[in-house]
Amino acid sequence: MNNTSIVALLIGLILSGAPTYAQSYQIAPNPNPSGSTISVTGFGAENLSSFENDGILVIEGTLSNSGILNSNAGGSLTISGSGALDNYGALNNAGNFQFSVDAHTGTLNNYNTFTNSSTDNGNYLGILNNFSTFNNSGVLYTVFAHNTGDAANNTGATLGTVNLRNSGTLNNSGTVVTDAVGTITNTGTLNNAGILNNTPSGQLDNSGILNNSGTLYTGQSLNNSGTLNNTSNLRSARQTNNSGSLNNFGILEIYYPEDTLNNTGTLNNTGTMHNDGTIAGTGTYIQAAGQTVNNGSLSQASIQFDGGGLSGTGTITGDVSIGSGASVNPGNSPGTMTINGNFTSEGTLAFEIAGLGSGLYDFLDIDGNASFSGGNIQFDFIDGFNAAAGNYWDFMSADTISGWDTLSFTFNGLGAELGWSFAHLDTGEERLWITSNPVTPVPEPGSYAMLMTGLGLFGLASRRKKKYVA
């Protein structure tokens, strides 16, 4: 090559953004045959052509690729110690790709396109910095993966890492898994349509946009100060923390009694929230549609159900508001729901009755004041149970009750020859009586005392003193 050609080459490399070295050299031989080893030490090694690696390529210094580097099936590419591979061209791996096996050190800086299609479970890397396009359709494990590019795509069996940091755009339709104590930090856009798993003790910090349409397993904590749009499964283990906006459009499950979701921000549910553990904090819980099944503990500063359903046998601590489009179904066919706080409703309360004995009918226990401004109370006789005149059930209790006369009542499964009436007990319960009269007017609040006297209810033992308010 003459001097003019060398100058033209250097100018072309500078304009293209590729690195130049004062004493650079092209790695050789090309192709690197099976059984042959190329060792890169020091600085200045580069590839400007289309290079085929079928043997062993070991990088202990720095290798700059501005061409096409194909490490083929059967070949091996290792970045060892403090070595680095700077990719400004196309890097395609179909073979074994390793950083230092023992220390998992070494760095791959991708400024253009890195594609891994190898399914070799021995693909262990150190630091992967992606600034452009990264496509993984195979198996790749890293100690630290950092994406600032706008096209990081994982469609493979596994992209494993101890620490994954995304400040660009990361699209996952395969499996991304972190180490047992790993961390996923998203300050950009993370689109998960596959499996994103950082259990059992990992941490997910989202201050960007996390769109989950697949399955997201959280470990020790999920700290959301950005936006989490969940259109599928978000499964929580141990502790999840939200201080921003956690939006659930799919399934958000808190599995075990020892698991906790701490919400000091806003949790918006339009999907299914299934809680067998603890939802705690001073945040806001809002449901516009969908279902909340609370069999554990739910405690928030504000709890609002504008639509969908609320059910379960757990305890809710805080003031609860039920909108006209929402329903409350105590228990799990049947059972008891406990609310420690004031309860306001213009929606539907549905009680299931399967028999006369304990545990065969629903009960709503309100340790606070209940206020109704319209809505409906519905009784469903289930499991083939046929009620008879004289049967009764205590289905609800509250410190005070107002707005009872604004309610309508529905009975499903009650014989046409039977009627019904209510009694407000001195112990605070609301009692449903089945009568032989098929047309029974709803007692006005002022007539409850006469009804109770006629039924001989004043002698019942008091569970806790309450007061009925008209």
Secondary structure, DSSP 8 states (H G I E B T S, - for coil): --HHHHHHHHHHHHHHT----TT-EE--SSSB-TT-EEEE-SS-EEE-SEEEESSEEEESSEEEESSEEEE-TT-EEEE-TT-EEEESSEEEE-SEEEE-TTT---EEEESSEEEE----TT-EEEEEEESSEEEESSEEEEEEEEE-SSEEEE-SSEEEEEEEEESSEEEESSEEEEEEEEEEEESSEEEESSEEE-TTT-EEEESSEEEESSEEEE-SEEEESSEEEESSEEEE-SEEEESSEEEESSEEEE-STT-EEEESSEEEESSEEEESSEEESSSEEEESSSEEEESSEEE-SEEEEEEEEEEESSEEES-EEEEEEEEEEEBSSS-EEEEES-EEESSEEEEEE--SSTTSB-EEEESSEEEESS-EEEEEE-TT----TT-EEEEEE-SEEE-GGG-EEEEES--TT-EEEEEE-TTSEEEEEEES-S------GGGHHHHHHHTT-TTS--SS------
